[in-house]
Amino acid sequence: MADDGTGREGTISISPIDRHKRLAAEEAVKHVKDGMRLGLGGGSTAALAIRLVADRLRRGKLRDVIGIPCGRSVAEMARSLGIPLAPDQELPAADLTIDGADEVDPDLNLIKGGGGQLLREKIVAQDSRRVMIVVDESKLSPALGTRFRLPVEVPAFGLAGQLRYLRSLGGNPTLRRTSQSDPFLTDEGNFILDCAFGPIDRPAELARVLEGRAGVVGHGLFVGLATDVIVAGEGGLRHLHR
């Protein structure tokens, strides 16, 4: 029988990649201590970690943990599992944030934003003492942009201008849409432009360029923010440190 991700035995078999995600989440949760202010990230692997934290709280293995959710859907999930949450307007600095990533380079820089919560994820990460990223080995890349498009968050106002600007940078932007073909909206009501830059040789430089553009609300380059990356794969677990 297979473990369902919360320490219980179940009858549902899981794929190797799901098993790797669970192993990474389990390793990260070992670093959660009593009294922590815990950043709760998005993505499937981080969701497993949230469930594990909730299970430990229910069983009294953890106490006095306050969650800092990186998005509305994360907040809803954590609240449904019984994790106490800090109010949005009074977020404390996180002792530890556990989050996922779409792509990780050898310097532990990241592309994030596949779930559309990149702005809130970055706000929490920038105010965290430790940022622990949990991924399966498929997310490792020789250079950011090799396997994943870079999300850029923009308002509806001036959208055509942002498209032209990102094209001028070589980004080949595409407006993200929902399954119903409506524009995808972030928690702040903005659009996301997914940009195919290809391999990004100098992510810090591109980040600075994007941050200098009026109308770019946020972008998915997380440069120098991850302190730890836990990678699970066929060879077991690796804990990478900055």
N, C-alpha and C positions, 0 to 999 in steps of 0.2 A: 504493500500500500504506500501511497505517496503522501508526504507532508503537504498540508495545504497552505503553508506560509505563516501560520501562527503557532506552530509547535504541536498541532494536532494531526493525527493520522487520518487520511481520507482515502477514498477509492479511486479518485480521478488521477489519471496519469498526466504528467506535464512534459512539455517539450524540453530539450536541452537548454535552449535559450531562456525559457522561463525558470528553469532550475538555476541557471547562472544568475539571473536577476535576483532570485530569492536568496542565494548565497551572499551576494553583495549587500543586500538589504540587511540580512542577519548580522553581518560583520559590522556594518555601520551602527546598528542599534546597540551594539556592545559599548559604544562610546557615549551613550546617553546616560547621564547620571541624575540622581535626585536633585530637585530644585532648579534644573536647567530651564532657560528660556530657549526653546527649540524651534528653529526655522523649519517649516514644513514645505518642501518643494513639490513640484509637479512631475508628471511622468509615471510610467508603470512601475519602475523600480522604486522610486521614492514613495509611491502609494503602498507598496509592500512594507516599506519601513514604517510608514504611518500606522498601518495595521498592527505591526509588531509592537510598536510603542504603546498603542491602545491596549493590546492584550496584556502587556507587562503592567500597565497601570491598573487594569481590572484585577489582576492577580496579586497586586500589592508588591510586585517586584520593582516598581518605580513609584516615586512619590513627588508631588508638588512640581510636576512638569507643566509649563505653560507653552502652548503652541503659538507660533507666529506664522500664519498661513501666507503662501505666496500667490494666492488667487482665490476667487470666490468658490470655484469647484473644490479646491483643496480645503477651504474652510468648511464647506458643507459636509464633506466626507469626514473630516476630523471631528466636527461637532456631532455627527451621527454616531461616531464611535466612542464618544464620551471624553474626548481630549479637551481640557479647558483651553480657551483661546484668549489672547490679548486683544483688546479693542483696536480697531484699525487706526484710530487717531492717536493712540497712546502706545505705539509699538516700542517695546524695549529693545535694546541691542541683544542680538541672539548670542548665546554662549556657543552654540553649534547649529549649523544649518545642514540638513541632509537633503540633497537635491539630485536630480538626474541631469543628463546632458545628451544632446544629439550627436556631438562630435567632440573628441578630445585629442589635442595634438601632443607631441612629445614634451612640450614645456608646460603642460597642464592648462593651457588656454582652451576655451570652450566655445562652441556654438550652441546656443540654447534658443528656445522659442517655438519649437515644434508644436507645443500645446497652446501657444498664443499668450502666455503669461510672462513674457520676458521682462517687461518693465517692473512688475512687482517682484519677480524673482531677483532682479538686479538690486532693487532697493533693499531687500532683506539681506542679500549677500554682502553688499557694501557695508552694512552695519552689523556684520557677524564677526565674532572673534575667530571662528573656525568654520570653513566651508568644505564639507565632505561630499564629494560627488560619487554617486553609485551608478555603475554601468556594467553591461556585459562587454566582452572583448570586441564585439562588432562595432562599437562606437569609437574605437581607437583609430586614428588616422595620421598619416605622415604630415598632413597640413590641413588646416581648417578650410572648408569649402570643397574638399575633394569629394566628399560623399553627401554633403548636406547643403542645401541653400541657406543663405544668411537672411533671417527675418529682420525687416526694418519696419518699425511701427510709425505710422503717420496719421494725421487727422484727415478728414474728408476734404477740408478746405485746402486748395492748392494741390490736389492730388496729381493733376497732369504735370505740374512743375516738378514734383518729386520724382515722378516716373522719368522725366527727361534728365534730371540730375543724376539719378542712379544709373541710367543708361550711359551717361557721359563718363561714369566711373568704371564702366565695363560690367555692371551688375546684372544686366538682362532681367529686370524685375517683372514679376507676375503678381497680380492682385490675388491674394488668398480668398477662396470662396468656401462656403459651406457645401454640404452634400446636395442642398437644394439650389446651388449656384448663386445664392445671395452672397454679398461680401461678408467675409468673416469679421466679426467685431470683437475687439479685446474687452477686458473688464472695464476699461476707460472709454469704450465706445469708439476706438480708433480702428483704422485699417492696418493690415499687414501686407507688406510687399516682400515676397520671397525672391531673393536675388541670387542668381547663378553666377558668382564671380569666378568659379573654378578655384584651384588651390590658391590660398591667400598667403603670400610670402611674408608680409609684414602686417599681422593683424592689429598690432597696437597703433600703427600709422593709419590704417583704414578706420579704426575706431575713432581716432581723433578727428579725421576728416568728416565722418558722419556726425559726430557730436557738435561740429561747428556749423552745421547746416540748419537754418531756421526751418521748423516744421518736422524735423526728425525727432520724434518723441523718445524713441529708444531703439536699440539694435541688439542683436543676439550675440555679439562678440563679448565674451566674458574673459577679459585679459587680466591676468594676475590676481584673480579673485579666489580661485580654488586653492585651498591649502593641502587638501588630501583628495586622492582619487582611488576608490576601491574598485578593482576590475576583477570580474569573475569570468572564467572560461574553462575550456577542457583541461587546462593545466592546473586548475585550482584558483586560489585567490592571490591577488597582488595588491599591496597597499603602497601607492605611490605618494610621495611627499614633495611639496615645493621646497 
